[in-house]
Amino acid sequence: MELQKSTNVNVVPACVRALTQMLYCPYCRGMPGLKPCHSYCYNVMRGCLANQADLDAEWNLFIVAKEFRFAYNTAQKGY
């Protein structure tokens, strides 16, 4: 896996502020019964994380490797 790509993810200051504001949104905090922030969370995620989509292949390889390791460890322990 190409770790260099994932360790050099740049986040612009506006996204840091927006992601921090999401901490105070009741809908983003998992309280759907409260009034949502008018798609604020969706727009922030779409705008701020769109450039991270190129990590998809590396992330999928990482997950597959973790699943393989888990299966191997489980088989070794006889579960």
C-alpha positions in Angstrom: 0.0 0.0 0.0 1.2 3.4 -0.8 1.4 5.1 2.6 3.0 8.2 1.2 -0.3 9.2 -0.4 -2.3 8.9 2.8 0.2 10.7 5.0 0.3 13.8 2.8 -3.4 14.6 2.9 -3.9 18.4 2.9 -6.9 20.0 4.6 -7.6 23.6 4.0 -8.3 25.8 7.0 -11.9 26.4 5.9 -12.5 22.7 6.0 -11.0 22.4 9.5 -13.4 25.1 10.7 -16.4 23.4 8.9 -15.5 20.0 10.3 -15.2 21.4 13.8 -18.6 23.0 13.5 -20.1 19.6 12.6 -19.2 18.6 16.1 -22.1 20.8 17.3 -24.7 19.7 14.8 -27.2 17.4 16.5 -27.9 15.4 13.3 -24.1 14.9 12.7 -23.8 13.7 16.3 -26.3 10.9 15.7 -29.4 12.6 17.1 -31.8 12.4 14.1 -34.8 13.4 16.2 -33.5 16.9 16.5 -33.6 19.4 13.8 -30.8 18.8 11.3 -28.4 21.5 10.1 -30.0 21.9 6.6 -27.7 19.5 4.9 -24.7 21.2 6.4 -22.9 18.0 7.2 -23.5 16.5 3.7 -22.2 19.7 2.0 -19.1 19.8 4.3 -18.2 16.2 3.7 -18.8 16.5 -0.1 -16.8 19.6 -0.4 -14.0 18.9 2.1 -13.4 15.3 1.5 -13.9 15.1 -2.3 -10.2 15.3 -2.9 -9.6 12.4 -0.6 -11.4 10.0 -3.0 -8.1 9.1 -4.7 -7.3 7.2 -1.5 -10.1 4.7 -2.2 -7.9 2.0 -3.8 -5.3 2.2 -1.0 -8.0 2.1 1.7 -9.7 -0.9 0.1 -6.4 -2.8 0.0 -5.8 -1.9 3.6 -9.2 -3.3 4.6 -8.7 -6.5 2.6 -5.3 -6.9 4.3 -6.9 -6.4 7.8 -9.7 -8.9 7.0 -7.1 -11.5 5.8 -5.0 -11.0 9.0 -8.1 -11.4 11.1 -9.2 -14.6 9.3 -5.6 -15.9 9.7 -5.5 -15.1 13.4 -8.9 -16.6 14.0 -7.9 -19.8 12.1 -4.7 -20.1 14.2 -6.6 -19.8 17.4 -9.2 -22.4 16.3 -12.3 -20.1 16.6 
